[in-house]
Amino acid sequence: MFNSPASFDMQNGSWSLSMLGTDYLLGAATGAYVAPTGAALPMGDDSEIPVNLPFSLAYPGGTTSTIWVCSNGFASPNSNGADYTPNVAGFVGGTARWAPAWHDFDPTSGGQVRVDSSPTEVRVTWQNVANFAAPGTSTFQMRFQPSGRVDVYYQSMSTAGNQYLVGWTSGTTADPGGSDTSASIGAGVQLC
């Protein structure tokens, strides 16, 4: 959790979640950010939209052929709502969730959430998405692959607005405590 958006230190960085048995292994992403060319999702402020995948995506706890994309910087294999206030209790107590940048974004004030889809990967990009009631925009991308691998790439990230929460949760679990994701990437960390 980055309580101050100015402390978000992953700008121009990346990370990856790879399946390791029934868990994820956090490590460095391969590849790079790809400029989106796909369709813009009709996102409102604090909204989520289901996106069908052209493959079955394995993740710790299940598989899905649909991801729910939220305008506020996260995606889920099941609906998690569109809460704009990142909080640990909601993160670990909800359903499974990938949160590259859970934050109060408002695409109706600027930017788009776009989806590029092929049989080998689905990319969801928050492109120049505006903060809610604060200056600045952010651009970041998630790449889902049939192997269950999920890569996250950050471009420019706003240092204004409310806090950020970054990570993965299988949901309905106890709070494992915080960790420094940006410091853990190089060593590789098994997430259960």
Summary of the structure (lengths in Angstrom):
residues: 192
radius of gyration: 14.9
end to end distance: 18.5
largest distance: 42.6
contacts: 623
relative contact order: 0.26
helix: 8%
strand: 47%
